[in-house]
Amino acid sequence: MALEIDVITLFPAMIRAPLGESIPARIQERGLAEIRVHDLREWGLGRHSSVDDYTYGGGAGMVLRPEPVAAALAHVRRPDSTVILLDPGGERFGQARAHDLAGRTHLVFVCPRYEGVDERIRSMVDLEVSIGDYVLTGGELPALVIIDAVIRLLPGAIDAESTTEESFATGLLEYPQYTRPATFEGHPVPPILVSGDHGAVRRWRLKESLRRTLRLRPDLIADRPLTRDEARLLAEVRLEEAAAGDDDVAPG
Ligand code: ADE
């Protein structure tokens, strides 16, 4: 059964165009996800289909009114819906939430524009999500980021091995990968990768995953329990890094 997604936005073209290309387009063509985009202005108020207004108490900028959002949600919401408001103050989006959303049946994204939303809109949603500590001009790009991260996890969307081995899925960054040529500008491919010894390749990849994670995202290692094999390889990595005089990585 397809994951159904409704997006409520004042700029439908901003959502449609990126999802009409490449892998997201293929995922929809193959019926794994069904994405519908709605123009919030359809539920705007009065002759000008107004969706925003000045803020009570005074202050700069316009605020999204609650009635158009309520009417749009009345149109799309079902008992199984998860309604998500994009907001820089929301929960920080990550791979765990992407997996969680990929397991649901109906997602609704509310993309605010303007300076913010009427506070009463918050009680209409199940989840407020941010894609990072910076402020964008609206919720469209965050909605796209989340939709992209979620639909690629749907069963059959992409090669299962890609999503089980990639960065974060294992709690570690991905190991280095190489393709042709065998030597590029004097840099050869690590010989073990062309040795044909699958066990050795697996160990090398795990070790290099640990090395890369230790260098770039030591917080991920600190937060993650290690198997005995991982702990042993990590100890080797720490010794090698210390011997190489890398001051960034403390020997364990
Ligand atoms: N709207 C504006 N900035 C945002 C962000 N960083 N995440 C989610 N929604 C937003």
Residues whose N, C-alpha, C, O or C-beta is under 5 A from the ligand:
A	BS01	ADE	L86 D87 P88 V129 S130 I131 G132 Y134 V135 L136 T137 G138 G139 P142
